Amino acid sequence: MRRRTLDTVFAVGGLVVALLLGVLGFALAGQHSYATDYVAGELAAQKITFAAADKLTDAEKNWKPGSSCLVAFAGKLMETGPQAECYAKYYIREHMDASAKTAGFPGATYATLGSIRTGLTAEVTAAKAKGDTAAAADAQKKFDSATSLRTTMQTGETLSGLLLTTYGFSVIGEKADLAANILFALAAVMVILSVAGFVHAYVTPKEKVVFAPVGARDRAPSGV
């Protein structure tokens, strides 16, 4: 086979591969654009605005290392995945943590409050059976506090979970964008290699052959 023909075949193949990579890249870029617009639209519709910096308490700003994001996003309308993550992990959960401490159940969650309420119900029943009205009233007060806190926790955990799901969706979009850029880069490399192949085919003597018997390599071939 003539070397020029082989170079041309590989160069054309490279262009085909580059085209396929480009198509896949555009498809993934489209998914990134859709994810970004969808997240922004859904979050903006909720009209959640971060508290202004001067309205944030020291507890809110310093609850955990990541709480500094509340200062960075202060006063802004929530429209992005990272903003949703920040609000869910460091604003809502800080308030949930504070509510649990205020109610007398530090570290409690919606799930753990179920068993706490069951235990308090048993305490109320036992105190009433003994005729200890003071103990029964105290246990009932704790039970009511746990019940109210559990409702708060349910609301907080639901909203937090929804916002984190939205954040996860935005991350998928970012990964699609990264993959698209990688595919575009690979497509560009393939185009460059294909152009180099065409140039090499052009400058290669027509009579040069490859994959021919040793004795035939010095003779001009009559065909491919």
MITIRO-779648 format. One line per 2 residues: number of its first residue (from 1); their letters; for each residue x, y, z of N, C-alpha, C, CB. Coordinates in nm, 3 decimals, padded with zeros to 5 digits, always signed. Glycine has a CB too. Layout:
N
NUM	A	X Y Z X Y Z X Y Z X Y Z  ... $
END
This chain:
224
1	MR	+00.085 -00.120 +00.000 +00.000 +00.000 +00.000 +00.088 +00.125 +00.000 -00.096 +00.001 +00.123  +00.049 +00.224 -00.076 +00.124 +00.348 -00.079 +00.112 +00.421 +00.056 +00.075 +00.438 -00.194 $
3	RR	+00.223 +00.479 +00.097 +00.225 +00.551 +00.226 +00.128 +00.669 +00.222 +00.368 +00.600 +00.258  +00.118 +00.735 +00.109 +00.027 +00.849 +00.098 -00.117 +00.806 +00.120 +00.042 +00.915 -00.040 $
5	TL	-00.152 +00.690 +00.066 -00.289 +00.639 +00.083 -00.316 +00.607 +00.230 -00.311 +00.514 -00.004  -00.219 +00.543 +00.294 -00.235 +00.507 +00.436 -00.250 +00.632 +00.523 -00.114 +00.423 +00.485 $
7	DT	-00.168 +00.734 +00.496 -00.178 +00.858 +00.572 -00.316 +00.922 +00.554 -00.068 +00.956 +00.529  -00.365 +00.919 +00.432 -00.496 +00.979 +00.404 -00.608 +00.906 +00.476 -00.522 +00.979 +00.253 $
9	VF	-00.598 +00.772 +00.478 -00.701 +00.692 +00.547 -00.704 +00.725 +00.696 -00.674 +00.539 +00.526  -00.585 +00.729 +00.757 -00.579 +00.760 +00.900 -00.625 +00.903 +00.928 -00.435 +00.740 +00.954 $
11	AV	-00.591 +00.995 +00.840 -00.631 +01.135 +00.859 -00.783 +01.150 +00.851 -00.564 +01.225 +00.754  -00.844 +01.083 +00.754 -00.990 +01.088 +00.742 -01.056 +01.022 +00.864 -01.036 +01.018 +00.611 $
13	GG	-00.999 +00.909 +00.908 -01.052 +00.843 +01.027 -01.043 +00.932 +01.149 -00.976 +00.713 +01.052  -00.932 +01.007 +01.159 -00.916 +01.099 +01.271 -01.021 +01.208 +01.271 -00.779 +01.162 +01.268 $
15	LV	-01.056 +01.258 +01.152 -01.160 +01.361 +01.141 -01.297 +01.305 +01.183 -01.167 +01.416 +00.997  -01.322 +01.180 +01.146 -01.449 +01.116 +01.185 -01.458 +01.104 +01.336 -01.463 +00.977 +01.119 $
17	VA	-01.347 +01.059 +01.397 -01.343 +01.047 +01.544 -01.361 +01.183 +01.609 -01.210 +00.983 +01.590  -01.295 +01.285 +01.553 -01.307 +01.421 +01.607 -01.451 +01.469 +01.598 -01.214 +01.518 +01.531 $
19	LL	-01.518 +01.436 +01.489 -01.659 +01.475 +01.473 -01.746 +01.409 +01.580 -01.710 +01.436 +01.334  -01.722 +01.279 +01.602 -01.800 +01.208 +01.704 -01.775 +01.265 +01.843 -01.766 +01.057 +01.701 $
21	LG	-01.649 +01.293 +01.872 -01.616 +01.352 +02.003 -01.681 +01.489 +02.018 -01.463 +01.364 +02.019  -01.682 +01.565 +01.909 -01.746 +01.697 +01.915 -01.895 +01.688 +01.938 -01.720 +01.773 +01.787 $
23	VL	-01.960 +01.592 +01.873 -02.105 +01.572 +01.892 -02.135 +01.535 +02.036 -02.158 +01.463 +01.796  -02.058 +01.441 +02.091 -02.077 +01.402 +02.232 -02.051 +01.520 +02.325 -01.984 +01.285 +02.268 $
25	GF	-01.949 +01.599 +02.291 -01.918 +01.716 +02.372 -02.033 +01.815 +02.374 -01.792 +01.784 +02.321  -02.091 +01.841 +02.257 -02.204 +01.933 +02.250 -02.326 +01.879 +02.326 -02.242 +01.960 +02.103 $
27	AL	-02.344 +01.747 +02.321 -02.455 +01.686 +02.394 -02.439 +01.706 +02.545 -02.465 +01.535 +02.362  -02.317 +01.683 +02.595 -02.291 +01.701 +02.738 -02.297 +01.849 +02.777 -02.155 +01.643 +02.775 $
29	AG	-02.250 +01.936 +02.688 -02.258 +02.079 +02.716 -02.404 +02.122 +02.725 -02.184 +02.161 +02.606  -02.487 +02.061 +02.642 -02.630 +02.091 +02.648 -02.692 +02.047 +02.780 -02.703 +02.024 +02.533 $
31	QH	-02.647 +01.931 +02.830 -02.696 +01.883 +02.959 -02.653 +01.977 +03.072 -02.646 +01.741 +02.987  -02.530 +02.027 +03.062 -02.482 +02.122 +03.163 -02.565 +02.250 +03.160 -02.333 +02.156 +03.139 $
33	SY	-02.593 +02.299 +03.041 -02.673 +02.421 +03.028 -02.814 +02.399 +03.085 -02.680 +02.464 +02.880  -02.872 +02.282 +03.054 -03.006 +02.252 +03.104 -03.008 +02.244 +03.255 -03.057 +02.120 +03.045 $
35	AT	-02.908 +02.174 +03.312 -02.901 +02.159 +03.457 -02.886 +02.294 +03.525 -02.785 +02.066 +03.496  -02.800 +02.379 +03.469 -02.776 +02.511 +03.528 -02.902 +02.596 +03.525 -02.663 +02.583 +03.454 $
37	DY	-02.969 +02.598 +03.409 -03.091 +02.678 +03.397 -03.203 +02.623 +03.485 -03.137 +02.682 +03.251  -03.213 +02.489 +03.492 -03.319 +02.427 +03.571 -03.300 +02.458 +03.720 -03.321 +02.275 +03.548 $
39	VA	-03.177 +02.440 +03.767 -03.148 +02.467 +03.909 -03.176 +02.614 +03.941 -03.002 +02.432 +03.942  -03.128 +02.704 +03.855 -03.148 +02.847 +03.878 -03.297 +02.882 +03.880 -03.076 +02.929 +03.771 $
41	GE	-03.372 +02.826 +03.786 -03.515 +02.856 +03.778 -03.593 +02.805 +03.898 -03.572 +02.796 +03.653  -03.564 +02.679 +03.938 -03.636 +02.620 +04.050 -03.603 +02.689 +04.182 -03.605 +02.472 +04.060 $
43	LA	-03.477 +02.722 +04.202 -03.438 +02.788 +04.326 -03.490 +02.931 +04.332 -03.287 +02.787 +04.340  -03.482 +03.002 +04.220 -03.531 +03.140 +04.217 -03.681 +03.145 +04.247 -03.502 +03.205 +04.081 $
45	AQ	-03.753 +03.042 +04.203 -03.899 +03.038 +04.225 -03.933 +03.029 +04.374 -03.961 +02.919 +04.151  -03.841 +02.975 +04.454 -03.864 +02.964 +04.598 -03.843 +03.097 +04.670 -03.772 +02.858 +04.657 $
47	KI	-03.775 +03.190 +04.604 -03.751 +03.324 +04.658 -03.684 +03.320 +04.796 -03.882 +03.401 +04.666  -03.583 +03.233 +04.807 -03.507 +03.224 +04.932 -03.389 +03.320 +04.924 -03.458 +03.077 +04.959 $
49	TF	-03.383 +03.412 +05.016 -03.275 +03.510 +05.018 -03.191 +03.491 +05.144 -03.330 +03.654 +05.010  -03.061 +03.491 +05.128 -02.972 +03.478 +05.243 -02.982 +03.602 +05.331 -02.826 +03.456 +05.197 $
51	AA	-02.968 +03.581 +05.459 -02.971 +03.694 +05.552 -02.854 +03.788 +05.523 -02.966 +03.644 +05.698  -02.878 +03.917 +05.541 -02.771 +04.015 +05.520 -02.659 +03.989 +05.620 -02.824 +04.161 +05.535 $
53	AD	-02.538 +04.026 +05.583 -02.422 +03.999 +05.668 -02.437 +04.056 +05.808 -02.296 +04.055 +05.604  -02.495 +04.178 +05.819 -02.509 +04.240 +05.950 -02.622 +04.180 +06.033 -02.531 +04.388 +05.935 $
55	KL	-02.700 +04.091 +05.972 -02.809 +04.025 +06.042 -02.770 +03.885 +06.092 -02.932 +04.016 +05.951  -02.656 +03.836 +06.046 -02.611 +03.704 +06.087 -02.554 +03.709 +06.229 -02.504 +03.650 +05.989 $
57	TD	-02.589 +03.609 +06.307 -02.535 +03.601 +06.443 -02.398 +03.535 +06.439 -02.632 +03.522 +06.536  -02.325 +03.550 +06.549 -02.193 +03.487 +06.557 -02.207 +03.335 +06.547 -02.121 +03.526 +06.687 $
59	AE	-02.315 +03.282 +06.605 -02.337 +03.137 +06.600 -02.357 +03.091 +06.456 -02.459 +03.098 +06.685  -02.430 +03.170 +06.378 -02.455 +03.133 +06.239 -02.327 +03.141 +06.155 -02.563 +03.223 +06.178 $
61	KN	-02.245 +03.241 +06.182 -02.122 +03.260 +06.103 -02.010 +03.167 +06.144 -02.075 +03.402 +06.117  -02.014 +03.115 +06.265 -01.902 +03.035 +06.315 -01.941 +02.895 +06.361 -01.837 +03.106 +06.429 $
63	WK	-02.062 +02.850 +06.327 -02.110 +02.719 +06.374 -02.015 +02.608 +06.331 -02.251 +02.691 +06.320  -01.978 +02.608 +06.205 -01.884 +02.510 +06.151 -01.793 +02.583 +06.053 -01.958 +02.390 +06.080 $
65	PG	-01.677 +02.524 +06.018 -01.585 +02.591 +05.924 -01.653 +02.638 +05.795 -01.471 +02.498 +05.889  -01.744 +02.556 +05.744 -01.811 +02.594 +05.619 -01.913 +02.704 +05.633 -01.876 +02.475 +05.561 $
67	SS	-01.944 +02.744 +05.756 -02.046 +02.847 +05.777 -02.008 +02.982 +05.718 -02.071 +02.863 +05.925  -01.882 +03.000 +05.685 -01.838 +03.127 +05.626 -01.907 +03.154 +05.492 -01.687 +03.126 +05.606 $
69	CL	-01.962 +03.050 +05.430 -02.032 +03.069 +05.302 -02.156 +03.156 +05.321 -02.072 +02.933 +05.242  -02.211 +03.158 +05.443 -02.329 +03.243 +05.470 -02.292 +03.390 +05.458 -02.386 +03.213 +05.610 $
71	VA	-02.168 +03.423 +05.489 -02.120 +03.560 +05.475 -02.096 +03.591 +05.328 -01.991 +03.583 +05.557  -02.039 +03.494 +05.256 -02.009 +03.512 +05.113 -02.137 +03.533 +05.032 -01.932 +03.392 +05.059 $
73	FA	-02.245 +03.463 +05.070 -02.371 +03.472 +04.996 -02.471 +03.568 +05.062 -02.433 +03.334 +04.984  -02.428 +03.638 +05.163 -02.517 +03.726 +05.240 -02.596 +03.821 +05.150 -02.437 +03.805 +05.342 $
75	GK	-02.728 +03.827 +05.172 -02.814 +03.919 +05.098 -02.848 +03.877 +04.958 -02.750 +04.049 +05.093  -02.797 +03.762 +04.911 -02.820 +03.720 +04.773 -02.940 +03.626 +04.761 -02.696 +03.651 +04.719 $
77	LM	-03.004 +03.631 +04.646 -03.113 +03.539 +04.616 -03.052 +03.404 +04.579 -03.203 +03.594 +04.500  -03.105 +03.297 +04.634 -03.052 +03.164 +04.605 -03.085 +03.123 +04.462 -03.107 +03.060 +04.705 $
79	ET	-02.980 +03.097 +04.383 -02.999 +03.059 +04.243 -02.905 +02.948 +04.196 -02.982 +03.179 +04.156  -02.808 +02.909 +04.278 -02.711 +02.810 +04.234 -02.704 +02.691 +04.330 -02.572 +02.873 +04.220 $
81	GP	-02.647 +02.581 +04.280 -02.631 +02.462 +04.363 -02.547 +02.486 +04.487 -02.570 +02.353 +04.282  -02.430 +02.549 +04.474 -02.348 +02.576 +04.593 -02.421 +02.661 +04.697 -02.220 +02.645 +04.552 $
83	QA	-02.503 +02.754 +04.651 -02.581 +02.835 +04.745 -02.683 +02.748 +04.819 -02.652 +02.950 +04.671  -02.746 +02.656 +04.746 -02.843 +02.565 +04.808 -02.775 +02.477 +04.913 -02.911 +02.477 +04.702 $
85	EC	-02.655 +02.428 +04.880 -02.582 +02.345 +04.976 -02.547 +02.426 +05.101 -02.454 +02.290 +04.911  -02.501 +02.547 +05.081 -02.464 +02.633 +05.194 -02.583 +02.658 +05.286 -02.407 +02.767 +05.144 $
87	YA	-02.695 +02.694 +05.227 -02.816 +02.725 +05.306 -02.864 +02.603 +05.383 -02.928 +02.778 +05.214  -02.860 +02.488 +05.316 -02.908 +02.365 +05.379 -02.817 +02.318 +05.492 -02.922 +02.255 +05.275 $
89	KY	-02.687 +02.314 +05.465 -02.591 +02.257 +05.561 -02.553 +02.349 +05.675 -02.468 +02.216 +05.488  -02.555 +02.480 +05.648 -02.502 +02.571 +05.750 -02.602 +02.672 +05.806 -02.387 +02.644 +05.694 $
91	YI	-02.714 +02.690 +05.739 -02.816 +02.782 +05.794 -02.930 +02.703 +05.857 -02.871 +02.875 +05.682  -02.991 +02.617 +05.776 -03.103 +02.538 +05.828 -03.056 +02.446 +05.941 -03.168 +02.455 +05.716 $
93	RE	-02.947 +02.375 +05.918 -02.903 +02.278 +06.019 -02.850 +02.345 +06.145 -02.797 +02.188 +05.961  -02.795 +02.465 +06.132 -02.752 +02.537 +06.252 -02.873 +02.573 +06.336 -02.673 +02.665 +06.214 $
95	HM	-02.980 +02.616 +06.270 -03.103 +02.650 +06.342 -03.168 +02.527 +06.403 -03.201 +02.721 +06.248  -03.160 +02.415 +06.333 -03.213 +02.291 +06.388 -03.134 +02.249 +06.511 -03.210 +02.179 +06.283 $
97	DA	-03.003 +02.263 +06.503 -02.917 +02.228 +06.616 -02.947 +02.318 +06.736 -02.768 +02.239 +06.577  -02.964 +02.447 +06.709 -02.995 +02.542 +06.816 -03.133 +02.512 +06.877 -02.990 +02.688 +06.764 $
99	SA	-03.228 +02.477 +06.793 -03.363 +02.445 +06.842 -03.361 +02.322 +06.933 -03.459 +02.422 +06.725  -03.280 +02.223 +06.896 -03.270 +02.101 +06.977 -03.210 +02.132 +07.114 -03.185 +01.995 +06.905 $
101	KT	-03.110 +02.219 +07.117 -03.048 +02.255 +07.244 -03.145 +02.335 +07.331 -02.920 +02.336 +07.221  -03.218 +02.428 +07.269 -03.314 +02.510 +07.343 -03.425 +02.426 +07.402 -03.374 +02.617 +07.252 $
103	AG	-03.467 +02.323 +07.327 -03.576 +02.237 +07.373 -03.529 +02.136 +07.477 -03.637 +02.163 +07.255  -03.398 +02.130 +07.499 -03.345 +02.037 +07.598 -03.309 +01.901 +07.544 -03.443 +02.020 +07.707 $
105	FP	-03.296 +01.892 +07.411 -03.260 +01.765 +07.347 -03.143 +01.787 +07.251 -03.382 +01.705 +07.272  -03.027 +01.829 +07.301 -02.912 +01.858 +07.214 -02.872 +01.738 +07.128 -02.793 +01.902 +07.298 $
107	GA	-02.848 +01.767 +07.001 -02.806 +01.661 +06.909 -02.920 +01.576 +06.855 -02.708 +01.572 +06.977  -03.043 +01.608 +06.895 -03.157 +01.527 +06.851 -03.188 +01.550 +06.703 -03.281 +01.559 +06.935 $
109	TY	-03.244 +01.448 +06.640 -03.290 +01.458 +06.501 -03.434 +01.411 +06.495 -03.199 +01.375 +06.405  -03.494 +01.424 +06.379 -03.633 +01.377 +06.364 -03.643 +01.230 +06.399 -03.683 +01.400 +06.219 $
111	AT	-03.545 +01.150 +06.358 -03.549 +01.006 +06.383 -03.533 +00.974 +06.531 -03.440 +00.937 +06.303  -03.437 +01.039 +06.596 -03.411 +01.006 +06.737 -03.523 +01.055 +06.828 -03.279 +01.067 +06.783 $
113	LG	-03.593 +01.160 +06.787 -03.701 +01.212 +06.870 -03.819 +01.115 +06.879 -03.749 +01.345 +06.815  -03.826 +01.024 +06.785 -03.933 +00.924 +06.791 -03.921 +00.838 +06.915 -03.932 +00.837 +06.667 $
115	SI	-03.801 +00.786 +06.940 -03.779 +00.703 +07.058 -03.786 +00.785 +07.186 -03.644 +00.631 +07.048  -03.743 +00.911 +07.178 -03.751 +00.999 +07.295 -03.897 +01.020 +07.335 -03.682 +01.136 +07.268 $
117	RT	-03.981 +01.045 +07.239 -04.124 +01.064 +07.268 -04.186 +00.938 +07.325 -04.199 +01.106 +07.140  -04.144 +00.823 +07.274 -04.197 +00.696 +07.325 -04.158 +00.679 +07.472 -04.144 +00.576 +07.241 $
119	GL	-04.034 +00.712 +07.504 -03.988 +00.701 +07.642 -04.062 +00.797 +07.734 -03.839 +00.726 +07.651  -04.086 +00.918 +07.687 -04.158 +01.017 +07.768 -04.304 +00.978 +07.789 -04.151 +01.155 +07.701 $
121	TA	-04.362 +00.916 +07.688 -04.501 +00.868 +07.703 -04.508 +00.764 +07.814 -04.553 +00.808 +07.570  -04.408 +00.677 +07.818 -04.403 +00.575 +07.923 -04.385 +00.640 +08.060 -04.289 +00.476 +07.896 $
123	EV	-04.305 +00.747 +08.065 -04.284 +00.817 +08.193 -04.413 +00.882 +08.241 -04.173 +00.924 +08.178  -04.487 +00.942 +08.151 -04.615 +01.005 +08.188 -04.711 +00.901 +08.242 -04.678 +01.077 +08.066 $
125	TA	-04.719 +00.788 +08.174 -04.811 +00.681 +08.216 -04.772 +00.628 +08.354 -04.811 +00.567 +08.113  -04.641 +00.606 +08.372 -04.592 +00.553 +08.500 -04.616 +00.651 +08.614 -04.443 +00.520 +08.490 $
127	AK	-04.593 +00.780 +08.589 -04.613 +00.882 +08.693 -04.759 +00.893 +08.731 -04.561 +01.017 +08.646  -04.846 +00.885 +08.633 -04.989 +00.892 +08.661 -05.035 +00.769 +08.740 -05.069 +00.904 +08.531 $
129	AK	-04.977 +00.655 +08.707 -05.013 +00.532 +08.777 -04.975 +00.539 +08.925 -04.946 +00.411 +08.711  -04.867 +00.612 +08.952 -04.821 +00.626 +09.090 -04.889 +00.743 +09.162 -04.670 +00.646 +09.092 $
131	GD	-04.965 +00.819 +09.085 -05.031 +00.934 +09.143 -04.938 +01.053 +09.161 -05.091 +00.897 +09.274  -04.824 +01.048 +09.099 -04.726 +01.157 +09.110 -04.758 +01.261 +09.003 -04.580 +01.104 +09.095 $
133	TA	-04.845 +01.356 +09.036 -04.890 +01.454 +08.937 -04.778 +01.547 +08.892 -05.004 +01.535 +08.994  -04.686 +01.580 +08.982 -04.576 +01.669 +08.947 -04.485 +01.604 +08.844 -04.496 +01.708 +09.073 $
135	AA	-04.450 +01.477 +08.865 -04.364 +01.404 +08.771 -04.435 +01.386 +08.638 -04.324 +01.268 +08.829  -04.568 +01.359 +08.647 -04.646 +01.340 +08.524 -04.650 +01.470 +08.443 -04.789 +01.294 +08.558 $
137	AD	-04.667 +01.583 +08.513 -04.673 +01.712 +08.444 -04.538 +01.745 +08.381 -04.716 +01.823 +08.541  -04.430 +01.714 +08.455 -04.296 +01.741 +08.403 -04.267 +01.657 +08.280 -04.191 +01.714 +08.511 $
139	AQ	-04.303 +01.530 +08.286 -04.281 +01.441 +08.171 -04.368 +01.484 +08.053 -04.311 +01.295 +08.209  -04.491 +01.529 +08.082 -04.582 +01.573 +07.976 -04.527 +01.699 +07.908 -04.723 +01.601 +08.034 $
141	KK	-04.468 +01.787 +07.990 -04.410 +01.909 +07.935 -04.294 +01.874 +07.842 -04.362 +02.002 +08.047  -04.211 +01.779 +07.883 -04.100 +01.736 +07.798 -04.152 +01.669 +07.671 -04.007 +01.641 +07.875 $
143	FD	-04.259 +01.592 +07.687 -04.318 +01.524 +07.572 -04.369 +01.626 +07.470 -04.432 +01.430 +07.617  -04.438 +01.730 +07.519 -04.490 +01.834 +07.429 -04.376 +01.908 +07.360 -04.578 +01.934 +07.508 $
145	SA	-04.268 +01.933 +07.434 -04.152 +02.000 +07.376 -04.088 +01.914 +07.269 -04.050 +02.034 +07.485  -04.078 +01.783 +07.296 -04.020 +01.691 +07.198 -04.106 +01.682 +07.073 -04.002 +01.553 +07.260 $
147	TS	-04.238 +01.684 +07.094 -04.331 +01.677 +06.982 -04.318 +01.801 +06.893 -04.476 +01.663 +07.032  -04.312 +01.919 +06.956 -04.297 +02.043 +06.880 -04.163 +02.045 +06.807 -04.309 +02.164 +06.973 $
149	LR	-04.059 +02.001 +06.876 -03.926 +01.998 +06.814 -03.923 +01.901 +06.697 -03.820 +01.959 +06.918  -03.993 +01.789 +06.710 -03.992 +01.690 +06.601 -04.058 +01.747 +06.476 -04.064 +01.561 +06.646 $
151	TT	-04.162 +01.827 +06.494 -04.227 +01.892 +06.380 -04.130 +01.989 +06.314 -04.355 +01.966 +06.424  -04.057 +02.063 +06.396 -03.956 +02.156 +06.344 -03.848 +02.080 +06.268 -03.894 +02.237 +06.459 $
153	MQ	-03.804 +01.969 +06.325 -03.700 +01.889 +06.262 -03.748 +01.830 +06.129 -03.655 +01.776 +06.357  -03.872 +01.788 +06.126 -03.926 +01.731 +06.003 -03.926 +01.835 +05.891 -04.070 +01.677 +06.027 $
155	TG	-03.970 +01.955 +05.924 -03.972 +02.062 +05.824 -03.831 +02.098 +05.780 -04.043 +02.187 +05.881  -03.741 +02.112 +05.878 -03.603 +02.149 +05.846 -03.532 +02.043 +05.765 -03.526 +02.175 +05.972 $
157	ET	-03.547 +01.917 +05.803 -03.479 +01.810 +05.732 -03.537 +01.791 +05.592 -03.490 +01.680 +05.811  -03.667 +01.815 +05.577 -03.728 +01.803 +05.444 -03.674 +01.910 +05.350 -03.882 +01.813 +05.453 $
159	LS	-03.675 +02.035 +05.396 -03.624 +02.144 +05.313 -03.475 +02.127 +05.287 -03.650 +02.281 +05.380  -03.401 +02.088 +05.389 -03.258 +02.066 +05.372 -03.230 +01.958 +05.270 -03.194 +02.030 +05.506 $
161	GL	-03.306 +01.849 +05.279 -03.288 +01.739 +05.185 -03.320 +01.779 +05.042 -03.375 +01.622 +05.225  -03.425 +01.858 +05.023 -03.462 +01.903 +04.889 -03.355 +01.994 +04.830 -03.597 +01.975 +04.892 $
163	LL	-03.302 +02.083 +04.914 -03.198 +02.173 +04.865 -03.070 +02.098 +04.831 -03.169 +02.280 +04.969  -03.036 +01.998 +04.912 -02.916 +01.919 +04.885 -02.933 +01.833 +04.759 -02.882 +01.830 +05.005 $
165	TT	-03.057 +01.789 +04.734 -03.084 +01.715 +04.610 -03.064 +01.805 +04.489 -03.228 +01.658 +04.611  -03.109 +01.930 +04.502 -03.089 +02.027 +04.396 -02.941 +02.053 +04.375 -03.162 +02.159 +04.428 $
167	YG	-02.867 +02.061 +04.485 -02.722 +02.079 +04.475 -02.659 +01.960 +04.402 -02.659 +02.094 +04.617  -02.703 +01.839 +04.435 -02.651 +01.721 +04.368 -02.678 +01.724 +04.218 -02.712 +01.595 +04.428 $
169	FS	-02.795 +01.774 +04.180 -02.830 +01.787 +04.039 -02.736 +01.885 +03.970 -02.977 +01.832 +04.022  -02.703 +01.993 +04.041 -02.611 +02.092 +03.984 -02.471 +02.034 +03.967 -02.606 +02.218 +04.072 $
171	VI	-02.431 +01.946 +04.060 -02.299 +01.883 +04.051 -02.292 +01.795 +03.927 -02.269 +01.800 +04.179  -02.401 +01.723 +03.900 -02.405 +01.639 +03.780 -02.386 +01.726 +03.656 -02.539 +01.560 +03.771 $
173	GE	-02.450 +01.843 +03.656 -02.435 +01.936 +03.545 -02.291 +01.982 +03.530 -02.525 +02.055 +03.563  -02.223 +02.008 +03.641 -02.084 +02.051 +03.636 -01.994 +01.939 +03.583 -02.036 +02.096 +03.775 $
175	KA	-02.024 +01.816 +03.623 -01.946 +01.702 +03.573 -01.965 +01.687 +03.423 -01.987 +01.572 +03.646  -02.089 +01.712 +03.377 -02.115 +01.705 +03.233 -02.035 +01.811 +03.159 -02.267 +01.721 +03.204 $
177	DL	-02.024 +01.930 +03.218 -01.947 +02.038 +03.157 -01.799 +02.001 +03.150 -01.965 +02.169 +03.236  -01.748 +01.941 +03.257 -01.608 +01.898 +03.258 -01.583 +01.793 +03.151 -01.570 +01.842 +03.396 $
179	AA	-01.673 +01.695 +03.142 -01.660 +01.590 +03.041 -01.666 +01.650 +02.900 -01.770 +01.483 +03.059  -01.755 +01.748 +02.881 -01.768 +01.812 +02.749 -01.638 +01.881 +02.711 -01.884 +01.913 +02.749 $
181	NI	-01.577 +01.951 +02.806 -01.451 +02.020 +02.777 -01.339 +01.922 +02.743 -01.409 +02.107 +02.896  -01.338 +01.809 +02.812 -01.238 +01.707 +02.782 -01.258 +01.652 +02.641 -01.244 +01.592 +02.886 $
183	LF	-01.384 +01.627 +02.604 -01.414 +01.576 +02.470 -01.377 +01.678 +02.363 -01.562 +01.539 +02.460  -01.404 +01.806 +02.390 -01.367 +01.910 +02.294 -01.216 +01.915 +02.275 -01.420 +02.048 +02.340 $
185	AL	-01.143 +01.900 +02.386 -00.997 +01.901 +02.379 -00.946 +01.782 +02.298 -00.936 +01.900 +02.521  -01.005 +01.665 +02.323 -00.965 +01.546 +02.247 -00.999 +01.562 +02.099 -01.034 +01.420 +02.303 $
187	AA	-01.114 +01.622 +02.071 -01.153 +01.645 +01.932 -01.053 +01.738 +01.864 -01.296 +01.704 +01.924  -01.010 +01.841 +01.936 -00.912 +01.934 +01.880 -00.780 +01.863 +01.850 -00.888 +02.053 +01.976 $
189	VM	-00.739 +01.775 +01.942 -00.615 +01.700 +01.920 -00.627 +01.611 +01.797 -00.581 +01.614 +02.044  -00.743 +01.547 +01.781 -00.764 +01.459 +01.665 -00.763 +01.540 +01.536 -00.898 +01.384 +01.679 $
191	VI	-00.819 +01.660 +01.538 -00.817 +01.744 +01.418 -00.673 +01.781 +01.381 -00.902 +01.873 +01.440  -00.596 +01.818 +01.483 -00.455 +01.854 +01.459 -00.378 +01.735 +01.401 -00.388 +01.901 +01.590 $
193	LS	-00.400 +01.617 +01.461 -00.332 +01.498 +01.410 -00.377 +01.465 +01.268 -00.358 +01.378 +01.501  -00.504 +01.485 +01.239 -00.555 +01.457 +01.104 -00.493 +01.554 +01.003 -00.708 +01.467 +01.100 $
195	VA	-00.485 +01.680 +01.040 -00.422 +01.779 +00.950 -00.276 +01.741 +00.925 -00.432 +01.922 +01.010  -00.209 +01.700 +01.033 -00.070 +01.657 +01.019 -00.061 +01.537 +00.925 -00.009 +01.623 +01.156 $
197	GF	-00.161 +01.447 +00.936 -00.163 +01.331 +00.847 -00.179 +01.370 +00.702 -00.273 +01.237 +00.887  -00.267 +01.467 +00.674 -00.287 +01.513 +00.536 -00.160 +01.581 +00.483 -00.408 +01.610 +00.529 $
199	VH	-00.096 +01.660 +00.570 +00.028 +01.726 +00.528 +00.136 +01.623 +00.497 +00.077 +01.824 +00.638  +00.145 +01.522 +00.584 +00.246 +01.419 +00.562 +00.217 +01.342 +00.434 +00.252 +01.323 +00.682 $
201	AY	+00.088 +01.318 +00.409 +00.052 +01.247 +00.286 +00.090 +01.329 +00.163 -00.099 +01.216 +00.284  +00.074 +01.462 +00.175 +00.103 +01.550 +00.062 +00.253 +01.554 +00.030 +00.053 +01.692 +00.092 $
203	VT	+00.335 +01.554 +00.135 +00.480 +01.566 +00.112 +00.546 +01.431 +00.089 +00.546 +01.635 +00.230  +00.475 +01.322 +00.110 +00.532 +01.189 +00.090 +00.535 +01.155 -00.059 +00.452 +01.083 +00.169 $
205	PK	+00.646 +01.107 -00.110 +00.653 +01.069 -00.252 +00.546 +00.966 -00.288 +00.793 +01.013 -00.285  +00.489 +00.982 -00.407 +00.381 +00.892 -00.449 +00.427 +00.747 -00.456 +00.327 +00.935 -00.584 $
207	EK	+00.553 +00.726 -00.489 +00.599 +00.588 -00.509 +00.634 +00.516 -00.379 +00.719 +00.588 -00.599  +00.634 +00.587 -00.265 +00.671 +00.524 -00.139 +00.560 +00.431 -00.092 +00.701 +00.630 -00.031 $
209	VV	+00.599 +00.307 -00.054 +00.500 +00.209 -00.010 +00.534 +00.161 +00.130 +00.493 +00.090 -00.109  +00.432 +00.101 +00.193 +00.451 +00.040 +00.325 +00.387 -00.098 +00.322 +00.388 +00.129 +00.438 $
211	FA	+00.433 -00.182 +00.416 +00.380 -00.318 +00.426 +00.401 -00.397 +00.297 +00.233 -00.315 +00.460  +00.510 -00.368 +00.225 +00.541 -00.442 +00.102 +00.660 -00.535 +00.130 +00.574 -00.345 -00.017 $
213	PV	+00.673 -00.644 +00.054 +00.789 -00.732 +00.072 +00.918 -00.652 +00.062 +00.787 -00.846 -00.033  +01.021 -00.697 +00.135 +01.147 -00.624 +00.139 +01.201 -00.596 +00.000 +01.250 -00.701 +00.219 $
215	GA	+01.195 -00.692 -00.086 +01.249 -00.674 -00.221 +01.170 -00.579 -00.305 +01.258 -00.803 -00.290  +01.042 -00.557 -00.269 +00.958 -00.472 -00.350 +00.958 -00.328 -00.306 +00.820 -00.523 -00.349 $
217	RD	+01.018 -00.296 -00.192 +01.012 -00.160 -00.139 +01.094 -00.062 -00.221 +01.061 -00.159 +00.003  +01.191 -00.115 -00.294 +01.274 -00.027 -00.376 +01.219 -00.007 -00.516 +01.414 -00.082 -00.385 $
219	RA	+01.107 -00.076 -00.548 +01.049 -00.064 -00.681 +00.921 +00.018 -00.672 +01.021 -00.203 -00.743  +00.898 +00.102 -00.767 +00.775 +00.184 -00.768 +00.659 +00.090 -00.790 +00.779 +00.296 -00.880 $
221	PS	+00.558 +00.093 -00.711 +00.443 +00.007 -00.725 +00.356 +00.049 -00.842 +00.362 +00.006 -00.599  +00.289 -00.047 -00.901 +00.201 -00.016 -01.011 +00.063 +00.028 -00.962 +00.188 -00.136 -01.103 $
223	GV	+00.035 +00.005 -00.837 -00.097 +00.041 -00.780 -00.088 +00.043 -00.631 -00.208 -00.058 -00.825  -00.201 +00.057 -00.562 -00.207 +00.062 -00.416 -00.175 -00.075 -00.360 -00.344 +00.110 -00.368 $
END
